[in-house]
């Protein structure tokens, strides 16, 4: 039986994907994150800002809603943004795009030092160089790492979805729009589900 290069490649990709899924099971979030009550957002330390990002994907419509919100240590809203983009076939790719978009907005309005939170464990690991991946999102991860070159000013953490509710709701709102919106210091209540 002759094995073609495309068959070998397909098997290798499947093996890598299976391995990455096992990493998620074995390398679960730290117990202190799992013990936090649902729907609780924790403020950053004094002098820092916190960026939360998330996406909502509608595969049938080939659409992704991105939401990002930045608050200061007293929980005051500093900036929020929503954006709609096309779905490129991978949720992790969309999560990486959301992370990049949120960081760019925070940098544009000069909000640093910044703690960045996402509920995509694999994207957080890739950005923090916990493991490497040569799939389509690698170029976005490289761009994010370049944006975060000064690691003293930026920290990227995983959080469960239950602690990322506002960013998730903003991402849902983005799906009903066809443009990007950015707010500074106040979000219209119609966007806070």
Secondary structure, DSSP 8 states (H G I E B T S, - for coil): ----HHHHHHHHHHHHHHHHHHHHHHS---HHHHTS-TT------TT-EEEEEEEEEEGGGTEEEEEEEEE-TT--EEEEEEEEEE--S-HHHHHHHHHHHHHHHHHHTT--SEEEEES-HHHHHHHTTSS---STTHHHHHHHHHHT--TTTEEEEE--GGG-HHHHHHHHHHTT-SS-EEEES---GGG--
